[in-house]
């Protein structure tokens, strides 16, 4: 059972790091960046999933656009 929790923790850490990198690369205003940063840091796995689900596509980056 310990291996399961260790693996889950490592996956959560990796997902949170990718989320934070994406968060800081996006052009959000300071208030939204701080809010998402707190959510991802306080609840890494759930916060990251929520971020990716609610994240808006950047202009011109949507599927089917040329």
Residue pairs with C-beta under 8 A, 6 or more apart in sequence:
8 45
11 45
12 44
12 45
12 48
13 44
15 44
15 45
15 48
15 49
16 40
16 41
16 44
16 45
16 47
16 48
18 48
19 40
19 47
19 48
19 51
19 52
20 37
20 40
22 51
22 55
23 33
23 36
23 37
23 40
23 51
24 33
26 58
28 36
36 47
36 51
39 47
39 50
39 51
40 47
40 48
40 51
41 47
